[in-house]
């Protein structure tokens, strides 16, 4: 992804056509969403699951609040 960002910076510096730059920006956004989804999936499968498997209610509440804060930022 950092290579794509560098490429976009060069495109801007080279004054490339706006639609070409926007296309590359969309590709970076898509890649970032894919990474985000993968990390979220692992977090739910591991951290959140462990909190719900345990007996400590405050752990469950903490994980729920973390996810709620995360989704409110979206």
WOGI-V516694 format. One line per field, one symbol per residue. ss: DSSP state (H for helix, E for strand, L for the rest). burial: I if it has 9 or more other ideal C-beta (glycine too) atoms within 8 Angstrom, else O. A space follows every 10 residues. Layout:
ss->???
burial->???
//
This chain:
ss->LHHHHHHHHH HHHLLLLHHH HHHHHHHHHH HHHHHHHHHH HHHHHHHHHH HHHLLLHHHH HHHHHHHHHH HHHL
burial->OOOIIOIIOO IIOOOOOOOI IOOIIOIIOO IIOOIOOOOO OOIIOOOIII IOOOOOOOII OIIOOOIOOO OOOO
//
